[in-house]
């Protein structure tokens, strides 16, 4: 009977101990995120980042000799992004404006272009997550209905690394490995299996950015593809008009008899470089979306 009388006290002590351990682990994660942020820049500078603009080139595994693919990436709060990829045959632009996402393709030599399509809910969710990842610098995911999973200290290439998984939804995450001492980002893996590494450094706006993003991804046939984005210019807090992200007006029907909304042409779609905005749901009339690079 004495034990039964003590049972509520024991349960209270166990609950208190569990709560204390959970709080201590959360404090440890917060402290490590602060270290990872410090590896990018000071808190004062990071807190004022409203947009980041990247300009560079993409090296693709199957590119023709001498061919050049340029890329222009713009992220802006709140939840805005625009990515333009230009080849010698045309350009492809994807955009996000809050909860609206779109893709536009142009080919000057083809009378059927330009073409414009709207993207679905899944693309919007992933593009919003990617935008947050590139502007929040690891902090505050709980304020956007996400959470951080602490995977502890693991091995990466035979060396210890701290692994944190940033969950934006049940199936949208960014797993990140950090140097446990410096807090520097070592590798990112996305929920679609892309593995992203960084190389070199560019200083801009008081922050440290990578000069190169190297992504290893699996193609539809199971083959491994490696793509590299090299940045020439990175600008922080560069003003951009609302029109840069808004859904473009569709081409009029009278222009070359092109339909006002049409799916992108698969022959223009570029294979995946860094990170992801995953392919749209199966649609026999649509092509895969050019993946959104994770450029941090």
N, C-alpha and C positions, 0 to 999 in steps of 0.2 A: 504494500500500500504506500509505503514511503516513496518507492520508486515512481509510482503513478503520480504522486503529488509533485515530485521533482520533474516529471516529464515536460510540462509546459515551459519550465525554466530552461531545460536542456535544449528544447526546440528553439527557444528564443535566442539562446547563446549561439546555436548552430547557424540560425538565420543571420544574426548579427555578424558572425565571422565570415559568412559567404558574401554578405553585402560589403563588408570591409575589403575583402579580397578583390571583389569586382571593381570597387572604387579605386583601389590601388592599381589595378591593371589598366583601368581607363586613364588614370593620371599618367601612367608610364607611356601609354600610346600617345597621349597629348604631348608629353615631353619629347618623345621621339619625333613626332610630326613637327614640333617647333625646331628641332635640330635639322630635319630635312629641309624646312623652309629657309633656315639660316644658310644652308649650302647654296641656295639660289640668290638670296639677297636679304636685306634687313626687313624687319616687320613694318617699319614706317613706309618703305617703298612698296612692299608687297600689298599692303592694305589699300594702296591707291591705284592699283592696276585695274583699269577699266577695259583695255583692249590691247591685243598684241597682233602685229601684222608681220607676216613672214613672206619673203620673196626668194625664190631659188630655182633649182633645177632638179629633175628626177632622172635617175639612172635605172632603167628597166632591164630585166634579164633578156628580153627578146627584141630589144630596140635595134633598129638598123644602124649600121656604121655611119657615124656622122650626124645621126638624127638627134635633135634636141627637144626635150620636153621641159617646159617651164611650169612653175607652180606658184600661185599667189594665194596665201591663206590668211584670212582675217577672222579673229575671234573678238567678240565684243559683248559686254554685259548689257542687259540681261538676256542670255540665251540667244545670241545671234552669231552666225558664222557664214562665211562665204569662201568657197574654194574654187579657183579657176585653174584648169590644167589646159595648156596650149601645146599642140603639136604642129607639124608642118602641114597637116590637112585640116585643122580646125581646132575648136575649143569646146570644153565641157565645164559648166559651172554648176555647182550645187550650193544651195542657200538654205538658211534656217532663220526664221523670224518669229521667235516665241514658240508657237505651236504649228506654224506653217513651214513646210519644207518642200523644196522644188528642185528640179534639174532642167537645165537648158543646154542644148547642143547647137553648135553652128559649124557649118562647112561652106566656105565661100564658093567652092566649085560645084556644090550640089544644089540644084534648084528646089529640092524638097526641104531645105533647111532655111531658117532655124526651126528647132522643135523644142517644145516645152512640155514638161510633165510634172504632176504633183506627186509627192511621196507619201507613203502611208504612215500609220500610227507607229509601227515598230521602228521605222527609220527616224521619225521625230524623236522617239524616246532615246535612241542611241546617239543621235546628233546632239541632243540636249546634254546628255551625260558627257560626251566628248568635249563640248564647249565648257562645261563646268571644270573638267579636269585640266583644261589648258589655261584657266583664269583664276582658279581658287588656290592653286599651289598646295594641295593636300588638305586644306583646312576648312571645316565647317560643313562637311557632307551631311551631318545630322540635321542641318537646317533645310535641306532639300529632300527630306524623307529617305536618306540613305544611311549607311553605317559603315564603320571600319571594322574588319575582322583582323585580329592580331594572330598571325601564324607563327610568331616567335622567331627565334634565331634558327636559320636553316643553312644548308650548304648550297653555294652557287659557284660552279667551276672550282670546287675544292676549297673554297674560302667561306668563312661565316658571313651571313647576310641577314638583315632583319627584313622579314616579309610582312607586308600589310596588304590587305585586299579591300579595295574601295567598292562597296556594293551600292549601285544605284537602283537596282531592282532585283527581282529574283533571278534574272538571267542576263543582267548587264553588270559587268564588273571590270575593274582594272587591278590586276595583281602586280604589286611593285616590290622589287628587291632593292634595299638600300645598304650602303656601307654602314656597319653598326657604329663606327667611330666618327666618321665625318658627316654622315647623313646624306651623302651623295647618292643620287639615283643610279643604280647599276643595270636594271633590266625591268621591262614592263611586259606583261602578257595579258592579252585581252580574252574575253570569253569565247571568241571565235578561233582561238589558238595562235594568233599572231604573236611573235616574240620581237620586241623592239629594244635595240641598244642605241646608245648615244656616243658620239665621238667629237672631239674638238670643243671649242668654246667661242662664243661671241658675247661680248659685254654690250648691253644696251639698256638705257633707262635705269642704270644702277643695278641691273639683274644679270645673272649668268645664264645663258642659253646654250644649247648644243649647236655646233656648226653642222653636224650631220646626224641624220636619223637612219638607222639601218634596220630593216624589217625582214624577218624570215617568216614566210607564210606557206601554207599548203594550197596548191592549185586544185581545181576540180578533179583532176586525174590522179591526185595524190602526190604529184611531184612537188619538190621544195623550190620555192622562188625567193630570191633575195633582191630587194629593191632599196635604193639609197636616195634620200633627199639631202641635198647640200644647200644650205642657206647662204645667200649673199648679203641680205639685208634683213634686219629685225628691228621693228619700230614699236615702242611702247606708248600707249595712250595717244595714238594718232587719231584725230577726229575723222569720223566717217558718217556720211549722211544716211538717213533712214532708208533711202532708196537703194542703197548698196545691198540690203538684205531682203527687201520686200519682194514678193512674188512678181516677176515681170509680166507685163501684158503679153498675151499670146499673139503670135503673128496673125494678121488679118487673113481671112479666107481668100481675099482677092490677090494676095501676094503669091504668085506661082501656084495658085490653087492648093496651097499647103493647108492641112487641117489646123484649126486653132490649138488643139492639144493632140500630141502624138507621142508615143513612146520613143526613147532614145534609140539610136541605131547601134546594135551590138558591135559593129566593126570599129566604132570610134572609142568604145569603152576601153580604158587603160587598165592593165593588170594591177593588182594591189601593191602600192608602196605602203609606207608606215600606217600603222594602226588601222582603224576601221570606222567606216559606217557600213554595216553589212549589206549584203545584197537584198533587194526587195523580195517579198514573198513570191513564190513561183508564179510567173505570168508569161505565157508564151509570146506575148507581144512586147515584153520589156527586157531591157538589158540590165546587167548588174551596175550598181552605183559605184562610182570611183570612191575608194575608201578614204575616209577623213583621216589625215595624219595626226597622230598624237605627238606634238612637237615639243613637249616639255621634257 
